[in-house]
């Protein structure tokens, strides 16, 4: 459970620690706004992506790939609590069950709204789809820009980290992997 009272106190402490006055006019409501923001940004901590992915459709006639590409998302780097933003390409070859496209996007949002590592986010999304839909294979590729690398530290704006997670036929069948890469390429 997110404790907004503690978040307000923490935000006020940060303002004081950097040498400003949390009671001054421009900052007086900042601790409340920061608490509300973090409650929203970390809303996925208490949610399970299976809740949205379990709502699927039985479909025994589809034997091709299903792909949803360029799905925007944001998350928070657990090392610096700075955002990373990007897009996910999600593909799967169904078993007997398919999910609506919005369910895939919602599962991504649930997993992303936690203190996160991009590598873990990618793997968790692939695992959730594999677990809930029991497809023949799953592929997830995420490309994101990390503010912890662009506004501090290395200071390399525009650089992106790309991660992938392949399961089932996406891992074992080169033709399926090429098809996914082709679909991703056409979409971008």
C-alpha positions in Angstrom: 0.0 0.0 0.0 1.4 3.4 -1.0 1.8 5.7 2.0 1.1 9.2 0.6 1.8 10.8 4.0 5.4 9.4 4.1 5.8 10.5 0.4 4.8 14.1 1.4 7.3 14.0 4.3 10.0 12.7 2.0 9.4 15.3 -0.6 9.5 18.1 2.0 12.8 16.6 3.3 14.3 16.6 -0.1 13.4 20.2 -0.7 15.0 21.2 2.6 18.0 19.0 1.9 18.7 20.9 -1.4 18.6 24.2 0.5 15.1 25.5 -0.2 12.0 26.1 1.9 9.1 23.7 1.4 6.8 26.3 2.9 7.5 29.0 0.4 4.7 30.0 -2.1 6.0 28.1 -5.1 6.8 24.9 -3.2 4.0 24.8 -0.6 1.9 22.2 -2.5 4.9 20.4 -4.0 5.0 17.6 -1.4 1.4 16.8 -2.0 1.8 16.8 -5.8 4.9 14.7 -5.5 3.1 12.2 -3.3 0.2 12.0 -5.8 2.7 11.6 -8.7 4.6 8.7 -7.0 1.3 7.0 -6.1 0.4 7.1 -9.8 3.9 6.2 -11.1 4.1 3.2 -8.8 0.5 2.0 -9.1 1.8 -1.3 -10.7 3.4 -2.5 -7.4 0.1 -3.8 -6.1 -1.2 -5.1 -9.4 -0.7 -8.3 -11.3 -0.5 -8.3 -15.1 -2.3 -11.6 -15.1 -5.5 -9.8 -14.1 -5.7 -8.1 -17.5 -4.1 -10.9 -19.6 -6.4 -13.6 -18.2 -9.3 -12.0 -20.1 -8.7 -13.6 -23.5 -10.5 -15.3 -26.3 -10.4 -19.0 -27.3 -9.3 -19.1 -30.9 -8.2 -22.3 -32.6 -8.1 -21.0 -36.2 -5.3 -18.4 -35.9 -1.9 -19.9 -36.6 0.1 -16.7 -37.5 1.9 -14.2 -35.4 0.0 -11.5 -33.4 2.1 -8.3 -33.0 1.5 -5.0 -31.3 4.3 -2.6 -32.1 5.5 0.8 -30.9 3.6 0.7 -27.6 4.7 3.8 -25.6 5.5 3.4 -21.9 7.4 5.0 -19.1 8.9 3.5 -16.0 11.2 4.6 -13.1 14.8 3.4 -12.9 15.1 1.8 -9.5 18.7 3.0 -9.2 18.0 6.7 -9.4 14.2 7.0 -9.4 14.4 8.9 -12.7 12.1 8.0 -15.6 12.9 5.9 -18.6 10.6 6.2 -21.6 10.3 4.3 -24.8 8.3 1.8 -26.8 7.7 -1.9 -26.7 7.2 -4.3 -29.6 5.2 -7.4 -28.4 4.6 -10.5 -30.5 3.3 -13.9 -29.9 2.2 -17.0 -31.8 -1.1 -18.0 -30.1 -1.9 -21.4 -28.7 -5.6 -21.7 -28.2 -6.0 -18.3 -26.6 -5.6 -14.7 -27.8 -5.7 -11.5 -25.9 -7.0 -8.1 -27.0 -4.4 -5.6 -28.0 -5.3 -3.4 -25.2 -4.6 -6.2 -22.7 -1.0 -6.4 -23.9 -0.6 -2.6 -23.5 -2.2 -2.7 -20.1 0.0 -5.5 -18.9 3.1 -3.5 -20.0 1.8 -0.5 -18.0 1.3 -2.6 -14.9 4.8 -4.0 -15.0 6.3 -0.6 -15.9 4.7 1.2 -13.0 7.1 -0.1 -10.5 10.7 0.7 -9.6 12.2 -1.1 -12.4 15.1 -2.2 -14.6 14.5 -2.3 -18.3 15.9 -5.8 -18.5 13.5 -7.1 -15.8 10.6 -5.2 -17.4 11.2 -6.9 -20.7 11.5 -10.4 -19.2 8.5 -9.9 -16.9 6.3 -8.9 -19.7 7.3 -11.9 -21.8 6.9 -14.2 -18.8 3.4 -12.8 -18.1 2.2 -13.3 -21.6 3.7 -16.8 -21.7 2.1 -17.7 -18.4 -1.4 -16.3 -19.1 -1.9 -17.1 -22.8 0.2 -20.3 -23.2 1.3 -19.3 -26.7 3.7 -21.2 -28.9 6.1 -18.4 -28.5 6.5 -14.8 -27.2 8.9 -12.0 -28.2 9.3 -8.6 -26.5 11.7 -5.9 -27.6 11.9 -2.6 -25.7 13.8 0.5 -26.6 14.0 3.3 -24.1 15.8 6.5 -23.2 16.9 6.7 -19.6 17.0 10.1 -17.9 19.6 8.7 -15.5 21.9 8.5 -18.5 20.8 11.5 -20.4 20.6 14.3 -17.8 23.2 13.1 -15.3 26.2 10.8 -15.3 27.2 10.0 -18.9 25.0 12.8 -20.2 24.2 11.2 -23.6 20.8 12.5 -24.7 19.2 10.5 -27.4 20.9 7.3 -26.6 18.6 4.3 -26.1 18.9 0.9 -24.4 17.3 -2.0 -26.3 16.4 -5.2 -24.5 14.7 -8.3 -25.7 13.1 -11.4 -24.3 12.3 -14.4 -26.5 10.3 -17.5 -25.4 9.2 -20.6 -27.1 9.3 -20.5 -31.0 10.7 -17.0 -30.9 13.8 -18.5 -29.3 14.0 -21.8 -31.1 12.7 -21.0 -34.6 14.8 -18.5 -36.7 11.9 -18.0 -39.2 9.6 -16.9 -36.4 12.2 -14.5 -35.1 12.8 -13.1 -38.6 9.1 -12.6 -39.1 8.9 -10.7 -35.8 11.9 -8.5 -36.8 10.3 -7.9 -40.2 6.9 -6.9 -38.6 8.8 -4.6 -36.2 10.8 -3.0 -39.0 7.7 -2.3 -41.1 6.0 -0.7 -38.1 8.8 1.7 -37.4 
